[in-house]
Amino acid sequence: MNIIFYSKHIKKNNCLGIDALKFLIKNTNINITCIVKDKDLLYNFCVTNNISVYHNINLIDTTPIDLIVSYGWGSLIPSNILNQSRLGGINFHPAPLPYWRGMGGVFNYALYENITEWGCSAHFIDTQFDTGDIIKTNKFSIQDINSVYSLTKLSHNKLLLLFKEVMPLFIENRSIPRIKQSTGRYISKVDLDRLREVHTTDSAAEINKKIESCFCPPHHGAYITINGIQYSIINSEILNRIKLE
C-alpha cells in the first residue's frame, strides 16, 4: 500500500506525528511518503529512517497512491492529489465532529462553554475542513480538565489511539464505516480572537472565563485593548497554579 502521510510533530505532546508514523512503518507492506511543512522533529525522524520526505504540499508522485493520511496537518489537501488516491484521504481531528470543526480555538471554546464530554474523530477528506464522512469518533470525559494545555495533550493522546484503531481497517482491506455529517459548527482563528478579547463592560465572571479558557503559553491569551494597544491579562488563580507547578 502506498500512503502519502501529511503531518507534523510539535513538542509538548501537541501533535504526535512521529508516534503515528512509527505505527505505520511497523507494517512492511506499506510504502510511505511523508509531507512536512518545516524541518521539525518529524522531518528529522524521516531522514534518519530513510523515509521519503518533502516540503512540497502539492507533491504529485508517479507511484500510484492508495491512501492519503492527514494527521495534525493544518491545510486542505489539494484536490488534484486527493483525486489520485484509490481509497481517498482520511483526516484525524482532535475534536468531536460535526460540532467542533476547525482548529482555530476548539479547545478554548470547549473550556469556555464548560463542555464535560469531548472526543476525537477520523473522517474522510473532502473539499472543506472537517466536513467529510465520519469513520469513527471516540468520546471521553473532560469534566476534570481546567486548562487548554491539558485538554490539548489529552485529545492528542486519544487521537493517537484512534489512529491505531482506524488505520488497520485500510491496511487490512476491511469494511470502512461512512457516516454523513449533520449540520455542524466551525471554530476559526477569528472566533478565537473574539473570545480572547476582554471588554470593560464584561462582568468579572466573564473576564475570568475568558482568561481561564485562553491561557496557553507561549500563545497570547486574553487581552484588553487600551489606546489601540493590546495588553495580555491574567488572574490570581492561574498565577497560584503556576506557582504550584
Secondary structure, 3 states (H helix, E strand, C coil): CEEEEEECEECCCCEEHHHHHHHHHCCCCCEEEEECCCCCHHHHHHHHCCCEEECCCCCCCCCCECEEEEECCCCCCCHHHHCCECCCEEEEECCCCCCCECCCCHHHHHHHCCCCEEEEEEEECCCCCCCCCEEEEEEEECCCCCCHHHHHHHHHHHHHHHHHHHHHHHHCCCCCCCECCCCCCECCHHHHHHHHEECCCCCHHHHHHHHHHHCECCECCCEEEECCEEEECCCHHHHHHHHHC
